[in-house]
Amino acid sequence: MNGLSRPELQAKICRIMSEMFEVPLEKLTAEARLFEELGLDSIDAVDLVVKVQELTGRRVDEADLRRVRTVQDVVNIVEAHLKKAA
């Protein structure tokens, strides 16, 4: 996933989230709130962390996880982890 532009990265993450959580792509906007608007629960959050770790090859800190509230937050974490891995 390195080498993707930010819009490409966001689109890829949205496609992955849509498949994982059966959420229509049109609902996966940057501002969409994971729990309140998209209906994700704590188990979904764990699945998402595992997927982010697979995509980036890096462990997600618990502190980072606690700050994740929106799709944009997920994109930010993936982007930051990819930059660290580069």
OpenMM code with the backbone's topology and positions (N, CA, C; nanometers):
from openmm import Vec3, app, unit

residues = "MET ASN GLY LEU SER ARG PRO GLU LEU GLN ALA LYS ILE CYS ARG ILE MET SER GLU MET PHE GLU VAL PRO LEU GLU LYS LEU THR ALA GLU ALA ARG LEU PHE GLU GLU LEU GLY LEU ASP SER ILE ASP ALA VAL ASP LEU VAL VAL LYS VAL GLN GLU LEU THR GLY ARG ARG VAL ASP GLU ALA ASP LEU ARG ARG VAL ARG THR VAL GLN ASP VAL VAL ASN ILE VAL GLU ALA HIS LEU LYS LYS ALA ALA".split()
positions = [
    Vec3(0.0818, -0.1201, 0.0000),
    Vec3(0.0000, 0.0000, 0.0000),
    Vec3(0.0852, 0.1252, 0.0000),
    Vec3(0.2146, 0.1092, 0.0220),
    Vec3(0.3026, 0.2248, 0.0103),
    Vec3(0.2959, 0.2763, -0.1316),
    Vec3(0.3124, 0.4052, -0.1488),
    Vec3(0.3087, 0.4630, -0.2812),
    Vec3(0.1706, 0.5088, -0.3239),
    Vec3(0.0695, 0.4806, -0.2439),
    Vec3(-0.0649, 0.5275, -0.2758),
    Vec3(-0.0799, 0.6724, -0.2316),
    Vec3(-0.1537, 0.7492, -0.3093),
    Vec3(-0.1868, 0.8848, -0.2652),
    Vec3(-0.2876, 0.8736, -0.1515),
    Vec3(-0.3051, 0.9821, -0.0783),
    Vec3(-0.3998, 0.9792, 0.0336),
    Vec3(-0.5408, 0.9432, -0.0136),
    Vec3(-0.5927, 1.0024, -0.1236),
    Vec3(-0.7269, 0.9621, -0.1706),
    Vec3(-0.7331, 0.8148, -0.2100),
    Vec3(-0.6264, 0.7621, -0.2704),
    Vec3(-0.6236, 0.6203, -0.3072),
    Vec3(-0.6227, 0.5327, -0.1825),
    Vec3(-0.5456, 0.5744, -0.0814),
    Vec3(-0.5396, 0.5006, 0.0439),
    Vec3(-0.6759, 0.4989, 0.1115),
    Vec3(-0.7408, 0.6148, 0.1146),
    Vec3(-0.8734, 0.6225, 0.1768),
    Vec3(-0.9724, 0.5340, 0.1019),
    Vec3(-0.9689, 0.5362, -0.0298),
    Vec3(-1.0606, 0.4532, -0.1094),
    Vec3(-1.0363, 0.3048, -0.0822),
    Vec3(-0.9090, 0.2653, -0.0725),
    Vec3(-0.8767, 0.1247, -0.0456),
    Vec3(-0.9266, 0.0833, 0.0926),
    Vec3(-0.9037, 0.1679, 0.1919),
    Vec3(-0.9487, 0.1370, 0.3277),
    Vec3(-1.1006, 0.1292, 0.3322),
    Vec3(-1.1679, 0.2184, 0.2630),
    Vec3(-1.3152, 0.2145, 0.2593),
    Vec3(-1.3651, 0.0859, 0.1944),
    Vec3(-1.3000, 0.0422, 0.0867),
    Vec3(-1.3396, -0.0846, 0.0229),
    Vec3(-1.3204, -0.2011, 0.1197),
    Vec3(-1.2083, -0.2018, 0.1899),
    Vec3(-1.1811, -0.3088, 0.2864),
    Vec3(-1.2862, -0.3077, 0.3974),
    Vec3(-1.3146, -0.1899, 0.4512),
    Vec3(-1.4123, -0.1789, 0.5593),
    Vec3(-1.5513, -0.2183, 0.5119),
    Vec3(-1.5848, -0.1815, 0.3888),
    Vec3(-1.7149, -0.2168, 0.3334),
    Vec3(-1.7308, -0.3681, 0.3273),
    Vec3(-1.6255, -0.4360, 0.2817),
    Vec3(-1.6298, -0.5821, 0.2728),
    Vec3(-1.6316, -0.6463, 0.4114),
    Vec3(-1.5475, -0.5969, 0.5018),
    Vec3(-1.5361, -0.6575, 0.6352),
    Vec3(-1.6645, -0.6436, 0.7163),
    Vec3(-1.7268, -0.5259, 0.7078),
    Vec3(-1.8381, -0.4949, 0.7974),
    Vec3(-1.9725, -0.4824, 0.7264),
    Vec3(-1.9733, -0.5142, 0.5961),
    Vec3(-2.0963, -0.5096, 0.5170),
    Vec3(-2.1657, -0.3745, 0.5279),
    Vec3(-2.0852, -0.2696, 0.5132),
    Vec3(-2.1350, -0.1323, 0.5151),
    Vec3(-2.1276, -0.0796, 0.3725),
    Vec3(-2.2362, -0.0202, 0.3222),
    Vec3(-2.2315, 0.0355, 0.1862),
    Vec3(-2.1216, 0.1413, 0.1730),
    Vec3(-2.0498, 0.1387, 0.0610),
    Vec3(-1.9404, 0.2338, 0.0400),
    Vec3(-1.9842, 0.3788, 0.0564),
    Vec3(-2.1054, 0.4104, 0.0146),
    Vec3(-2.1497, 0.5505, 0.0224),
    Vec3(-2.1615, 0.6005, 0.1663),
    Vec3(-2.1709, 0.5099, 0.2618),
    Vec3(-2.1755, 0.5497, 0.4035),
    Vec3(-2.0361, 0.5729, 0.4613),
    Vec3(-1.9334, 0.5238, 0.3937),
    Vec3(-1.7971, 0.5318, 0.4450),
    Vec3(-1.7284, 0.6613, 0.4016),
    Vec3(-1.7804, 0.7714, 0.4521),
    Vec3(-1.7185, 0.9009, 0.4275),
    Vec3(-1.6102, 0.9235, 0.5320),
    Vec3(-1.5227, 1.0192, 0.5076),
    Vec3(-1.4136, 1.0473, 0.6012),
    Vec3(-1.4659, 1.0804, 0.7403),
    Vec3(-1.5791, 1.1504, 0.7465),
    Vec3(-1.6331, 1.1970, 0.8739),
    Vec3(-1.7233, 1.0937, 0.9422),
    Vec3(-1.7530, 0.9836, 0.8746),
    Vec3(-1.8456, 0.8842, 0.9302),
    Vec3(-1.7907, 0.8292, 1.0617),
    Vec3(-1.8747, 0.8328, 1.1644),
    Vec3(-1.8359, 0.7841, 1.2969),
    Vec3(-1.8554, 0.6322, 1.3011),
    Vec3(-1.7486, 0.5627, 1.3372),
    Vec3(-1.7467, 0.4167, 1.3282),
    Vec3(-1.8558, 0.3498, 1.4103),
    Vec3(-1.8730, 0.3940, 1.5323),
    Vec3(-1.9656, 0.3258, 1.6220),
    Vec3(-2.1070, 0.3813, 1.6108),
    Vec3(-2.1202, 0.5126, 1.6137),
    Vec3(-2.2529, 0.5741, 1.6145),
    Vec3(-2.3237, 0.5657, 1.4793),
    Vec3(-2.2513, 0.5904, 1.3703),
    Vec3(-2.3142, 0.5961, 1.2384),
    Vec3(-2.3044, 0.4650, 1.1600),
    Vec3(-2.1928, 0.3955, 1.1753),
    Vec3(-2.1711, 0.2759, 1.0949),
    Vec3(-2.2078, 0.1475, 1.1678),
    Vec3(-2.2335, 0.1585, 1.2978),
    Vec3(-2.2799, 0.0436, 1.3738),
    Vec3(-2.1729, -0.0580, 1.4097),
    Vec3(-2.0453, -0.0177, 1.4041),
    Vec3(-1.9406, -0.1099, 1.4458),
    Vec3(-1.9462, -0.1281, 1.5969),
    Vec3(-1.9021, -0.2450, 1.6427),
    Vec3(-1.8980, -0.2704, 1.7874),
    Vec3(-1.7534, -0.3024, 1.8273),
    Vec3(-1.7340, -0.3414, 1.9511),
    Vec3(-1.5981, -0.3633, 2.0016),
    Vec3(-1.5288, -0.4792, 1.9295),
    Vec3(-1.6018, -0.5806, 1.8927),
    Vec3(-1.5424, -0.6928, 1.8188),
    Vec3(-1.4993, -0.6463, 1.6799),
    Vec3(-1.5821, -0.5632, 1.6162),
    Vec3(-1.5442, -0.5066, 1.4866),
    Vec3(-1.4173, -0.4234, 1.4995),
    Vec3(-1.4054, -0.3492, 1.6104),
    Vec3(-1.2865, -0.2670, 1.6331),
    Vec3(-1.1616, -0.3535, 1.6410),
    Vec3(-1.1718, -0.4657, 1.7078),
    Vec3(-1.0575, -0.5582, 1.7167),
    Vec3(-1.0233, -0.6116, 1.5780),
    Vec3(-1.1244, -0.6501, 1.5017),
    Vec3(-1.1015, -0.6985, 1.3652),
    Vec3(-1.0331, -0.5919, 1.2803),
    Vec3(-1.0748, -0.4671, 1.2990),
    Vec3(-1.0169, -0.3561, 1.2237),
    Vec3(-0.8701, -0.3366, 1.2610),
    Vec3(-0.8389, -0.3457, 1.3883),
    Vec3(-0.6998, -0.3324, 1.4325),
    Vec3(-0.6139, -0.4426, 1.3713),
    Vec3(-0.6650, -0.5645, 1.3720),
    Vec3(-0.5911, -0.6764, 1.3125),
    Vec3(-0.5656, -0.6488, 1.1644),
    Vec3(-0.6656, -0.5990, 1.0958),
    Vec3(-0.6509, -0.5699, 0.9526),
    Vec3(-0.5484, -0.4589, 0.9297),
    Vec3(-0.5532, -0.3535, 1.0115),
    Vec3(-0.4558, -0.2440, 0.9986),
    Vec3(-0.3147, -0.2980, 1.0210),
    Vec3(-0.2991, -0.3844, 1.1197),
    Vec3(-0.1680, -0.4431, 1.1466),
    Vec3(-0.1213, -0.5281, 1.0285),
    Vec3(-0.2134, -0.6011, 0.9652),
    Vec3(-0.1785, -0.6810, 0.8474),
    Vec3(-0.1355, -0.5906, 0.7325),
    Vec3(-0.2088, -0.4818, 0.7118),
    Vec3(-0.1808, -0.3926, 0.6002),
    Vec3(-0.0494, -0.3183, 0.6160),
    Vec3(-0.0162, -0.2837, 0.7394),
    Vec3(0.1010, -0.1993, 0.7631),
    Vec3(0.2221, -0.2767, 0.8129),
    Vec3(0.1992, -0.3973, 0.8638),
    Vec3(0.3094, -0.4730, 0.9210),
    Vec3(0.3576, -0.4177, 1.0536),
    Vec3(0.2772, -0.3313, 1.1149),
    Vec3(0.3156, -0.2684, 1.2415),
    Vec3(0.2042, -0.2857, 1.3434),
    Vec3(0.2433, -0.2939, 1.4689),
    Vec3(0.1477, -0.3057, 1.5790),
    Vec3(0.0786, -0.1710, 1.6017),
    Vec3(-0.0505, -0.1748, 1.6287),
    Vec3(-0.1260, -0.0532, 1.6591),
    Vec3(-0.1243, -0.0329, 1.8101),
    Vec3(-0.0767, 0.0829, 1.8531),
    Vec3(-0.0739, 0.1143, 1.9959),
    Vec3(-0.2150, 0.1283, 2.0503),
    Vec3(-0.2328, 0.0854, 2.1734),
    Vec3(-0.3633, 0.0969, 2.2377),
    Vec3(-0.4072, 0.2433, 2.2464),
    Vec3(-0.3132, 0.3327, 2.2694),
    Vec3(-0.3460, 0.4764, 2.2769),
    Vec3(-0.4004, 0.5268, 2.1438),
    Vec3(-0.3404, 0.4819, 2.0325),
    Vec3(-0.3901, 0.5195, 1.9002),
    Vec3(-0.5310, 0.4663, 1.8792),
    Vec3(-0.5516, 0.3436, 1.9217),
    Vec3(-0.6819, 0.2797, 1.9049),
    Vec3(-0.7916, 0.3574, 1.9787),
    Vec3(-0.7617, 0.4052, 2.0964),
    Vec3(-0.8627, 0.4779, 2.1746),
    Vec3(-0.9060, 0.6083, 2.1081),
    Vec3(-0.8191, 0.6631, 2.0240),
    Vec3(-0.8512, 0.7903, 1.9565),
    Vec3(-0.9310, 0.7712, 1.8280),
    Vec3(-0.9438, 0.6496, 1.7812),
    Vec3(-1.0121, 0.6247, 1.6541),
    Vec3(-1.1626, 0.6369, 1.6724),
    Vec3(-1.2204, 0.7311, 1.6015),
    Vec3(-1.3650, 0.7527, 1.6065),
    Vec3(-1.4299, 0.7561, 1.4684),
    Vec3(-1.3506, 0.7936, 1.3663),
    Vec3(-1.4052, 0.8104, 1.2316),
    Vec3(-1.3235, 0.7305, 1.1299),
    Vec3(-1.3783, 0.7220, 1.0094),
    Vec3(-1.3058, 0.6582, 0.8995),
    Vec3(-1.1741, 0.7324, 0.8770),
    Vec3(-1.1773, 0.8652, 0.8853),
    Vec3(-1.0561, 0.9454, 0.8664),
    Vec3(-0.9486, 0.9082, 0.9685),
    Vec3(-0.9888, 0.8812, 1.0917),
    Vec3(-0.8933, 0.8395, 1.1940),
    Vec3(-0.8243, 0.7092, 1.1541),
    Vec3(-0.8992, 0.6171, 1.0958),
    Vec3(-0.8413, 0.4902, 1.0500),
    Vec3(-0.7400, 0.5174, 0.9399),
    Vec3(-0.7768, 0.6015, 0.8442),
    Vec3(-0.6855, 0.6362, 0.7347),
    Vec3(-0.5588, 0.7005, 0.7911),
    Vec3(-0.5741, 0.7901, 0.8886),
    Vec3(-0.4578, 0.8569, 0.9481),
    Vec3(-0.3617, 0.7573, 1.0114),
    Vec3(-0.4162, 0.6599, 1.0847),
    Vec3(-0.3315, 0.5602, 1.1498),
    Vec3(-0.2586, 0.4747, 1.0461),
    Vec3(-0.3309, 0.4300, 0.9444),
    Vec3(-0.2677, 0.3481, 0.8403),
    Vec3(-0.1576, 0.4291, 0.7716),
    Vec3(-0.1878, 0.5532, 0.7377),
    Vec3(-0.0894, 0.6372, 0.6696),
    Vec3(0.0347, 0.6582, 0.7570),
    Vec3(0.0153, 0.6860, 0.8836),
    Vec3(0.1282, 0.7073, 0.9757),
    Vec3(0.2120, 0.5812, 0.9887),
    Vec3(0.1469, 0.4663, 0.9994),
    Vec3(0.2200, 0.3396, 1.0138),
    Vec3(0.2961, 0.3056, 0.8856),
    Vec3(0.2372, 0.3365, 0.7707),
    Vec3(0.3066, 0.3109, 0.6435),
    Vec3(0.4292, 0.3996, 0.6308),
    Vec3(0.4202, 0.5238, 0.6755),
    Vec3(0.5353, 0.6150, 0.6690),
    Vec3(0.6474, 0.5665, 0.7603),
    Vec3(0.6115, 0.5132, 0.8781),
    Vec3(0.7126, 0.4613, 0.9700),
    Vec3(0.7818, 0.3385, 0.9110),
    Vec3(0.7060, 0.2597, 0.8347),
    Vec3(0.7608, 0.1365, 0.7779),
    Vec3(0.8501, 0.1643, 0.6569),
    Vec3(0.8324, 0.2804, 0.5961),
    Vec3(0.9071, 0.3123, 0.4728),
    Vec3(1.0521, 0.3472, 0.5014),
] * unit.nanometer
topology = app.Topology()
chain = topology.addChain("A")
for resn in residues:
    res = topology.addResidue(resn, chain)
    for name in ("N", "CA", "C"):
        topology.addAtom(name, app.Element.getBySymbol(name[0]), res)
